[in-house]
């Protein structure tokens, strides 16, 4: 039986309640074990009256049907929970659960890992070098070329750069990196769709207008696309970012878009499908998906956060894990 690991996320955010409420509603269609703090889940269970039977387990294989198994980090007590507030202890505990789940996935103890949101500010209080889930998991796995793919029913996007400033993102748009992201995108999307077609967005307005608005397209992006085409990859570009999303979503010409920086891909996808979008880490030796939303401190522990992204993330993790095994 394949068991999937779900990290609880920052205890001050919506992660614990999303996990409990989706489990209670029977929305999690695959066997799961939680990585986090049993005391936090028990307190959230009590406050929101979720009625989820919790069971501490030492390894995922001990998970039993009818109960939610918890790999307990034991880092937080019930009286330390601060819903909606930044907490160094909560940030450190969230980080520890990701490390534990990643280690389990590398060891083959879980088929894939699904992550609920962490708060960067809280985690940086104990780990100043923390940038994000993807970078942390990549470092643990020894995978330097990790990137983010966002998946929804309407659009799939990947990113040449992610959690860096816009100025730094422009500096990082180099041919080797663009090649690698195109390669990862083609491999991943082909596992989800037959005859996948990939577009590559330009960096500058009008995709540079043949050098009028910048030379990145001519010197870095277009050569990478030409290389990919020569390798037989179904890719086209660079295309102007102000039209390529219309071409993909309305005209159905493309199944995925390689974007040059974080917001270029995140903004259109979240506009189209904020609640059901899923974050996938590409370039890892394991399968990792995540909800595509943050900790939402303003509504934490109020029982109103949407569970749709977690449900979608788990379903997609199962699809990817099955394809990886095949």
Order of alpha helices (4+ residues) and beta strands (2+ residues): beta-alpha-beta-alpha-beta-beta-alpha-beta-alpha-alpha-beta-beta-alpha-alpha-beta-alpha-beta-alpha-beta-alpha-beta-beta-alpha
